Amino acid sequence: MAIFTKRRLAVGALLLFAAGGLSLSGAWTTTGARAKGARLERMQASPQWRDGRFRNALARHDGPYMKMMKEWFFGGSPDAEPSTALSVQGRSKADFDAPPQSGLRITWLGHSTFLVEIDGHNILVDPVWGERTSPLTWVGPKRFYDPPLPMDALPRVDAVVISHDHYDHLDYPSIIALSAKGVPFYVPLGIGAHLEFWGVPADRIHEHDWWQESLLGDLTLAAVPARHFSGRSMVMADQDQTLWAGWVLKTEAHRVFYSGDTAMFPGFEEIGQRHGPFDVALIETGAYDPLWADVHLGPEQALVAAQMVGAKLYMPVHWGCFNLALHSWTEPIERVVAAAPRMGVPIAVPRPGESVEPSNPPQVARWWPETRWTPAGEKLVMSSGLSEELAARVRRAHEVADVHAGGLDAVVPVAAAE
């Protein structure tokens, strides 16, 4: 079936569902609930809250709506989803019995879900075990592969960290399963309303504004700024009613940065100054387009962000699991591996389920197939409102990445994937 037909069916089904009178998101379990009372008062006192909603420090501007709809229905890559089964590394609970020798290990479980083992703490970030990133179980973006680590095979989880409330980051069935384990949740302002509505006890919900921190033993969890938006209602009735954030996890020995979903903004420099340098930066890399360049980074801007925060190692996330954009599903990683060596940014590209110790990252190995993709020179993704200096830096990143012939093998040595 043509990709535009799939999108038309999916979006049409959602619109019909909403038109059928079931768009009252506050009463719909999966959609969540709106903040009220003391929670709402705390949100309204935030410096990020203006004129009835949360706002970015650098304003977000979207492309023309009709053009976006045209591209979404009728455009897009024919390789937006894998055509064959992917090489996924299945994991079991026993794999995590022994702690990492270095004290820090990251296991990528697909999209923006990963387990961070940091100096005796196990932190689960943006857990999505659900089959679809959708309010509905029967329509919406479907995952390319089963979770590499089953939910019931998770090792001890000391905390769950959430970046924002979009369905590919805040997954209702995963929250229900993790709540039953009795773990605490660390979330941006307002998301606690969703969690309480779903039965998470209030004393296990820790809501943060940007730059606010919590201590979990000797581990600091700090919410940091991002440039994105929020909302779970199909008719966008709750847009920007909860905050979005990146996160820093740090001990005396190690520091990890996770961007959450974000566009480019100068705040990366301040994040690096306050909390860096980082042993590893997990930065969103996929689901980008020039039409929504103020929502996601894209590969080249992600590499610039890694430099800005002072990352010793950059690991791309938010790609390779769901069809959420118009580019081929392999394009984000092809553009990363084309640009990274030319920008002097060390990278790790694990397959889903693979673990990485940042002190000794594995050699980049192609586990994904070769498909058609658009090089950086043909698709400049640059967020708006940047200073001349930062915009020039982004342009240079696109220029050095503008190689296509030969793909990955022409850029860096690639070991055969096991």
N, C-alpha and C positions, 0 to 999 in steps of 0.2 A: 504494500500500500504506500502511495506517495506520502512523503513527510508532511506536506501541507494538508493532506486529507486527514491524517492522524490528528494534527493540531486542530483542524476545524471540528472534528468529532469531539475532541476533548473539551475545547472551549465552548462549543455549542451545548454540550451536555451540562456544563457548569452553569451556563446562562439559563438554560431551561429550568434547572434545579432552582436557581435563584428566583426566576419568574414565577415559579410554582408556589411562591409564598413561604418558602423555607429559608429565607435569607435573614431571619431574625437571629443574627449571630450570637447575641447575648444569651439566648436560650438553647443554643445548639452546642452540645457537649464538646465536639472536636474543635470547634472554633474558639472556645474559651469564654472568658468573661471580662467585662470592663472594670477598671479600678473605681473605687468609691471610698468615702469616709477618709480616715487618716492616711490611707495609702495614696489616695488622689491628692490630698493636701500636700503630702511630701513631694509628689511629682510636680505639682504646680509651683512649689518653692525652688525647684531646680533651676539653675542658670540656663539649662537647655530647653526649658519650657517657655514658649512665647506664643501668645495669641491662640491659646487653646490646644496646642500640640507641641511635641518635641521637635526641635529644629537642629539642623546641622550647623556647625560653626562656619562652614563654607557652603553657601546655598546650593541646592540641587536643582539642575535644569534638565528636563527630558527632551528628547527629540520630538518632532511632530507626531501627534497621536495617530493620525490616519496613516502616515507612512509606516509607523511601527506595526499597526494592525495589518497592513498590506504585506509587509515582510514576514510577519508571524504566520499569516495564513498561506501565503503563496511563495515565500522565499525560503531560504535556509539551505543548508548542505544536505545532499543525499546521504552523507555519512554521519548524520547526527547521532546515530546509535550504532553499536557494534553489530556486525552481521554474523559473527561466530562467537562461541563461548570464549570468555577471557581467562587468562592465567591468574587465578586467585590463590593465595596461600592460605589454606584452611588452618585455623588455630583451635587449640583446646585450652582448658583451664590449666592443665599441667605445664603448658609452655611458659607460664608466668610464676611458677613456684619459686624459681631462683631469681633474686633481684638482679638488675643490670650491674655488671662489674663496675661500670663507670659511675653509677648512681643516677644516670639519666637515660631513659629509653622511650622512644615514641613509636607507637604501633598505629599505623593508618588503617582504618576500617572502612574507608570509602567516603567520598565527598568531603564533608568537614567533620567527620566523626573520627576521633582518635583517642587512644588511651595514653596518658602521660604518666610514666613512672619516674618520680623525681624524689630522690633521697628519702625513700621509705614511704612516700605518699602515692596513692593511685588515683589519678584525676581523670574522669571521663568527660570529654568535651563534645558538645552538640550531638548527643546520641540520637541517631536515626536508624532504627531497626525495621521500621515500617516498610511495606512493599511500595507505597506510593507517597510522594510529597504532595498531598492533596487533602482537603477536608473530607473527601469521599474515598471509599475503599475500592470502588469499581472504575474510576476514571482519574486521570491525572498522570504526571510523569512517573514512570515505573523504573525501579532500580535495574541496572544491567546485570546484577549478580546477587546471589544471596549473601547476607552478612558473613564475612570470613570467620567471625567468632560469634557463636550463638549467644543470645542474651543469657541463657541459663549456664553458660560456660565462662562467664566473666569472672575474673579474680575479684578479691575484695576491692570495693570501690569506696574511697574515702570522701569523695565529693563529686558532684556533677556541675559543670559550668556551661551556661547557655549564653550565646552571643546576642540573639534577637529572636523574635517570635514567628518568623516565616516558617512555613511547613517543612522546608528542607533543613531546618535547624532545631525547631521545637516540635517534636514528634509525639503526638498524644499517646499512642500505644507504648512507646518507649518510656515516657514519663510515668505511666501507670505501673509498668513493670519495675522500674527503678525505685519508685516510691515505696513499693512493697518491700524493698531491701533496707529501708530505713536510712537512706543516705541523705545528706544535706544538699541543697541546691543553691548555687550562686548565680544570680541573674541580674540583668539591668532593671532599672525602675519600671514598675508596672506589670512585669511578667509574673510577679507573685500572684496577681489576680487570677491568671489562667491556672496556675498550679494549685491554688487553694480550691478553685472551682472543680478541679479534677481530683481533689481529695488529699493533696499533700498537706501535712500539718504545718501550721503557720510558723512553729518554732524551728522548722527545718528549711525555711526559706530566707535567704539573705539577699536583699535587693540593694543594688549599687548604682550610684550616679558615677559619671566619669571622674576618675582620679581617686575614688574611694577604695579603701583596702579592707580586707579581713585577714585574720590570722587563723590558720589551722595547724596547731602545733608550731613548728618552726617554718611553715610554708606560708608565704604571703600570696594572696589572690587579689589582684588589683584590676579594676575595670578601667579601661582607657578609651579615649575617643575613637570614633569611626565615622565615616561619611556614607550613610545609607538611609534606610527608612524602615517602617514596620507596619504590621497589620495582618489580620487573618480573615477578615470578612470578605466574601466573594464580591460584594458590591462596594468594597473599599470604605465602608462606613467607619472603620476604626483605624484608618491610616494614621500612623505616627502617634498613637495613643500609648505606646510603650517605647522605652528607650532601646537603642542598639549600642553595642560596645565591642571593643576588642578586649583581650585579657592578657595579663602578665602573671606567670607563675614563677616564684623565685624563692630560693633558699640562700644560705651563705655560699653554697657551692655551685649552684646552677641557676640559669635564668632562661625562661621560655616565653616567647611572644606569639600570640595568636591574634590575627587581624580581625576575626569575624568577617562579615561581608562589608566591603568598603570601596569607595572610589579613592582617587588620589587626593591628598590634602596635606598642607604643610605640617600638620600635627604629628606626623611620623617622626620628625626631628625631635620634638619635645618628648615623645614617648621614649626615644633612645636616650635622650639626655637624663630623664628622670629614672629610668629603669634598666637601661642597657649598660654595656653591650650584652647581646643574647647568644647563648650557645646555639640556639636554633630559632628561626622564625617560621611559623606556619602561616602562610599568607594565601588568601583566596586568589585563584588564578583563572578560573573558567567562568562561563556564562556571561561573557562580555560582548559589547557591540558598540560602535560609534553612536548609535541611537540612544543608548542609555549609559553613556560614559561617566555619568555622575552617580552611578549605582555600583558598578564593579570596576576593578582595576584593569584586568587583562594582563597577559604575561609580562610585557615590558615594563609597565608601571609597577607590577608586583616586584620585579627585580630592583627597580629604583627604590621602592619602599623598604626592601630588605637592606639596602645600603643605608638608607636614612635612619633606620632604627639601630644600626650597628650589629647586624646578624653575622655570626661566624659561619652559619650554614643556613641555607634557605630550602624549605620543603614546600612544594606547591600542594595546596588542597583545594577543595571546592571544584573538582573536575573528575571526569572518568567514572561517574556512577549514575547520573540522571541527565536526561535531555532537557536542558533549561534555557537554551539559546539557539542561535541560528548557525553557529559555526560547527564544523565537524567535531566529533567528540575527542579526537586526538590532537586537534589544532593547539589547544593550550600548552600541552607538554612539548609538542614539536617546536613551538616558538620559544618556550623556556630554554630548551637545550640548545637552540640556535643562538640565543642571546647571552646566556649565563657565562660561558667561557670568555666571550668577547668583552663582557663587563667586569670580569674578575670576581664573579659571585660563585662560591662553592655551592653545589646543590646535591640533594638526595631525592631520588625518585623511586620510592618503594612501590611494589605492586600491592594491591589491596590485601591486607592481612600481614604484610611484612613489617618487621620491627627495625628501627634505626637507632643506634647509639651515636649521637652527634659527635662524640670525641673520635669515632672511627667509622665514618659513614661508608656504606658499600659503594662500589663503582657503579656509575649509571649504566643500567642495562635495559635494553628495549624489551619490555614485556607486552607492549601494546602493538597492534598491527600497523602497517603503513597504509594510510588512506590519503585521499585528496584533502589538502588544507590550504588556507590562504596565508601567505607570508606577511610579515609586519609591514612591508612597504606598500602593500595593497590595502591594508586595513589599519589605519592609524587610530588607536584608541587613546584619547587624551581627555582627562576630566577638565571641566571648565573652571574658570576663576583662578587659575594658577598664576603665580608670579612669573615674570619673564624668565627669571633664572631657573625656576623649577620646570616651566614649560620647555625650555631649551634642553634641559636634562632628559626629559621624557622623549623629546624628538631624537636626541642622540641615541637613546636606547633603541628606538625603532630603527634607526639607520644601521647600527651595528648588527641588529638582529635580522636585517633584510637579506637573508640567504634562504634559498629554497631547494635548488638542485642538489640532489644527494641526501637531503634531509639530515637526520641525526648522524648517520655514519660519516658524513662529510665534515662534521663539526668536532665531535669528540670520539675517542675510542669507546666502543660499546662491547661489553662482555656478553656472551650468549646467555640469555635468560635460562635459568635452570628449570 
